[in-house]
Amino acid sequence: MRMNEKGEEVWKQVAFDFDFTNDFRLEVSNLGQVRTFNKVAEGRILKGSMTEGYKVIRLKLYRHRDEKDQVKFDELKKEISELHKIRRNKIRKLDHPESVERITQLIQKKKASLSKRLLTNLKKRTINHHFMVHRLVATYFLPPPTEGQIIVTHLDYDKTNNVVTNLKWMTQEEHQLHQSANPKIIALKKYRKYMQKPRTKGMKLTSSQVIHIKLLLRRKKTSKQIAKQFNISEMQVWRIKSGENWANVQIPDADQLKYEKGNQ
């Protein structure tokens, strides 16, 4: 964790713009940390995940259940409760085992139906929400952005350093200007420029060049001489000679005659 100049950590509660049923509270600090409070965790620091180098906090929350759905669930629970009472009475009265078994099976069937409906309803009520930590810190600890300032920039170019003193609201133009001095961007531009340079060594040979090389090999030219002439490696010449590469390219008859005539 990076500390600010004073070394003080301040926490603020995160507000949500929608309602949910979770017994849950989220807080963010000026040092770029996020913690949660719920039934099982009091102030647990969230590690989050990474998206394109930025730290992200992902949450699964639940909307309130619709009134109609709630009525159906209550009715089903009441039916199950009544069946349990009937079953207990039958057992107490020493009723026939088959009768008790039928009630037991009916209870299990109702419970399975309730579980299935609850699961389906839960999926319908699920809210998958996420926060970008650097934007969360900027929202709660930096002055409000002016018009056009829609980007939160990391001043030291380190996307994982979410301390408030390292963040600043910027416009698109300001952000691009700032990024132009990013050492990683500069290095990437140099690399791309290097890769765009015309290269001759190691380039693919044409069929005509391969035929020429095979003719030169017949004339007992050395691999070193041929490699230098065509700006390729001696290994490439050896592979052509051995048939490992370009085995399908043969010297045409006319060239053979020309070669043989030239050596008479």
C-alpha positions, -999 to +999 in steps of 0.1 A: +000+000+000+014+034-009+010+062+017+004+098+010+027+126+023+010+127+057+005+090+059-031+094+069-058+071+056-093+085+053-124+063+046-157+073+030-188+053+024-197+045-012-232+055-022-252+034-047-278+049-071-300+018-068-317-002-040-306-037-030-315-062-003-279-072+008-269-063+043-238-047+029-217-015+031-187-005+009-160+021+018-131+036-002-100+053+011-078+081-002-050+055-004-068+035-030-082+007-008-117-006-007-133-025+022-166-042+029-189-046+059-215-073+061-227-102+083-195-122+080-168-095+074-162-062+092-139-040+072-124-067+050-101-053+024-111-063-011-084-074-035-105-071-066-094-081-101-076-065-130-090-052-163-065-037-188-042-029-159-068-012-138-080-025-104-118-034-105-141-043-077-170-066-088-201-070-067-231-093-068-262-076-053-299-084-053-330-063-060-361-065-038-384-093-047-416-083-066-448-082-045-465-108-067-435-132-064-434-127-027-471-137-024-465-169-044-435-178-022-454-171+010-483-193-002-460-222-011-442-219+023-476-220+040-486-251+021-454-269+031-459-259+067-495-273+067-483-305+052-457-309+080-485-305+105-506-332+088-476-355+087-469-350+124-505-357+133-505-389+112-473-401+129-488-393+163-520-412+155-499-441+142-516-438+108-507-462+080-471-459+069-481-455+032-502-425+041-473-409+060-450-417+030-474-400+005-474-368+027-436-369+029-432-372-008-456-343-014-436-322+011-404-330-008-420-321-041-433-288-028-398-280-014-381-288-047-406-265-065-399-237-039-362-241-043-364-240-081-386-209-080-363-192-055-333-198-077-350-186-108-362-155-090-327-149-075-312-149-110-338-124-122-330-101-092-292-103-095-273-070-101-238-075-113-221-042-105-185-030-107-163-001-097-130+011-112-110+018-081-091+048-095-124+065-105-140+056-071-111+073-053-112+104-077-150+107-072-148+108-034-115+126-028-108+149-057-126+181-064-155+176-088-144+175-125-151+205-147-169+202-181-150+178-204-129+162-177-141+127-181-109+107-176-091+099-144-053+099-151-025+083-131+002+109-129+030+085-126+016+062-154+012+033-129-024+021-132-021+002-099-011+033-079-046+046-069-035+070-041-055+102-045-023+123-049-015+103-080-049+109-097-062+138-117-093+145-137-084+154-173-101+160-206-094+137-236-068+161-250-051+166-216-049+128-212-034+123-246-008+150-240+001+134-207+003+099-222+027+112-249+053+114-222+046+079-208+079+059-209+060+028-220+043+046-248+076+061-260+093+026-259+064+011-278+066+038-305+103+031-309+097-006-312+070-001-338+093+023-358+121-003-356+097-031-368+086-010-397+121-006-411+126-023-444+143-057-439+161-077-464+180-103-444+158-133-438+132-123-464+114-152-482+130-163-515+111-164-548+109-196-569+132-179-595+158-172-568+157-208-556+162-221-591+192-198-594+206-210-561+202-247-572+221-239-604+249-222-584+251-253-561+255-275-592+283-252-603+300-260-570+295-225-556+300-225-518+272-220-494+290-190-480+292-173-514+255-181-522+243-168-488+262-136-493+249-131-528+212-136-518+215-121-483+204-152-466+219-176-440+241-205-449+216-227-431+190-217-456+213-226-484+220-260-468+182-267-464+177-259-501+206-282-510+194-311-488+158-308-501+144-299-467+131-266-481+119-259-516+120-295-527+091-289-550+110-264-571+130-281-598+154-267-624+136-264-657+150-284-687+159-252-706+180-241-677+196-275-674+206-274-711+218-239-707+239-250-677+253-280-694+261-260-725+279-234-705+300-261-689+311-279-720 
